[in-house]
Structures are given as structure tokens and as C-alpha cells.
Amino acid sequence: MKITSRKAGFTLVEIMIVVAIIGLLAAIAIPNFVQARKLSQTNACINNLRQIDAAKQQWALENGKTTSASPTASMIQLFLGRGTTGSISNLYCPITAPGALAGYTINNVGTAPVCKSYDATQHPAVLN
């Protein structure tokens, strides 16, 4: 009678192949994740700029102002969000720290609002 004792397990080569495959998948996934994050930040910024611009236009229309009028944050707050008070606390550039309208310049009614963190290579958010 021949007794063989073989322990079940993986060989070093098999483990090295699995680690290499995981490394290859990570090398492919991480740049795509970074690019998707930049795209989502840009889209959020553009959406915020559109909301600010729409609030300025509505403020000007309801108050009979011209394109040279410059509203403040408190003036357009009523036109941002729901309810009678509106909300500017959620409108901030995703690159800057959270805070009411942090990262944005409102400008006058005839000029589109701008992102203070604008950099064409890192954060290409522009409201046209």
C-alpha cells in the first residue's frame, strides 16, 4: 500500500499569475476612475453655473432690472431651490470647499457666472 500525502493549496506560480492579473486590472481601472471623477465634477460645476444664471435672469425679470444690474447672493437666493426662501448652501464648486456659492462669481445679469477654480486642463467647466 502506497500512501501519498499531498497538501491542497496553490503553487507560487499560480499566486503570482493571479497577482499579476489583479495588478493589470487595477492599472486599467484607476485612470478611468480619475477621468470619470473629473467629468462628474465638471458636470456638477456646469449645472451649478446654469442654476445661478437662471436665478439671475429670473431675478432681473421679476424686478425689472437691466443686463448691467449686479445681483448679490441674497437677492438671487429666493430663485434657487424650492420654497419661499430658496437655498444657496448646496451651490459650490466641487473642487473648492463646501459653502454657499463657494468658488463662483455671480457677475452682472448680462454676464454668465464663472467658476473661480476654472482651469481648462483640470476643470474645464464653462457656461456658454
C-alpha positions in Angstrom: 0.0 0.0 0.0 1.4 3.3 -1.1 0.4 6.4 1.0 0.9 9.8 -0.6 0.4 13.0 1.3 -0.4 15.9 -0.9 -1.5 19.2 0.8 -4.1 21.1 -1.1 -3.2 24.6 -2.0 -1.9 26.9 -4.6 1.6 26.9 -6.0 3.7 30.1 -6.1 3.4 30.4 -9.8 -0.4 30.3 -9.6 -0.4 33.0 -6.9 2.0 35.2 -9.0 -0.3 34.9 -12.0 -3.3 36.0 -10.0 -1.5 38.9 -8.5 -0.3 40.0 -12.0 -3.8 39.8 -13.4 -5.2 41.9 -10.5 -2.4 44.5 -11.0 -3.2 44.7 -14.7 -6.9 45.3 -14.0 -6.0 48.0 -11.4 -3.7 49.7 -13.9 -6.6 49.8 -16.4 -9.3 50.9 -13.9 -7.6 53.6 -11.9 -7.1 56.1 -14.8 -10.7 55.5 -15.9 -11.9 56.2 -12.4 -9.9 59.5 -12.2 -11.2 60.6 -15.6 -14.8 59.8 -14.6 -14.4 61.8 -11.4 -13.1 64.9 -13.3 -16.0 64.6 -15.7 -18.6 64.4 -12.9 -17.0 67.4 -11.1 -17.2 69.4 -14.4 -20.8 68.4 -15.0 -21.7 69.4 -11.4 -20.0 72.7 -11.8 -21.7 73.5 -15.1 -25.1 72.6 -13.6 -24.4 74.9 -10.7 -23.4 77.7 -13.1 -26.7 77.2 -15.1 -28.7 77.4 -11.9 -27.0 80.6 -10.8 -27.5 82.1 -14.3 -31.2 81.1 -14.4 -31.7 82.6 -10.9 -30.1 85.9 -12.0 -32.3 86.1 -15.1 -35.4 85.4 -13.2 -34.4 88.0 -10.5 -33.9 90.6 -13.3 -37.2 89.7 -15.0 -39.3 89.9 -11.8 -37.6 93.1 -10.6 -37.4 94.9 -13.9 -33.6 95.1 -13.9 -31.4 95.6 -17.0 -28.4 93.5 -18.0 -26.0 95.8 -16.2 -27.6 95.2 -12.8 -25.5 93.1 -10.4 -27.4 90.9 -8.0 -26.0 89.7 -4.8 -26.3 86.1 -3.4 -29.1 87.1 -1.1 -31.0 88.7 -4.0 -31.0 85.5 -6.1 -31.4 83.1 -3.2 -35.1 83.2 -3.5 -34.9 81.9 -7.0 -32.6 79.0 -6.2 -34.3 75.9 -4.9 -37.8 75.2 -3.6 -39.9 77.0 -1.1 -40.2 80.7 -0.2 -36.6 81.1 1.0 -34.6 79.2 -1.6 -31.2 77.7 -0.8 -27.7 78.6 -1.9 -25.9 76.3 0.6 -25.7 73.4 -1.9 -24.3 75.5 -4.7 -20.5 75.3 -4.6 -17.8 74.2 -6.9 -16.9 70.6 -6.3 -13.2 71.5 -6.4 -13.4 74.1 -3.6 -14.5 73.6 0.0 -18.3 73.4 0.6 -20.0 76.7 1.4 -22.7 78.9 -0.1 -21.6 79.8 -3.6 -18.0 79.0 -2.8 -15.9 79.0 -6.0 -18.3 81.1 -8.1 -18.5 84.7 -9.1 -22.1 85.8 -9.8 -21.3 88.8 -12.2 -24.0 91.1 -13.6 -27.2 89.9 -15.3 -25.7 90.2 -18.8 -22.6 88.2 -18.0 -22.5 84.5 -17.3 -21.4 83.4 -13.8 -17.9 82.0 -13.7 -16.1 79.3 -11.6 -13.1 80.7 -9.7 -11.4 77.3 -9.9 -11.5 77.3 -13.7 -8.5 75.7 -15.3 -9.0 74.4 -18.9 -6.9 71.3 -18.3 -8.0 70.3 -14.8 -11.6 71.6 -14.6 -13.0 72.6 -18.0 -16.3 73.9 -16.7 -17.6 76.9 -18.7 -21.2 78.1 -19.1 -21.6 79.3 -22.7 
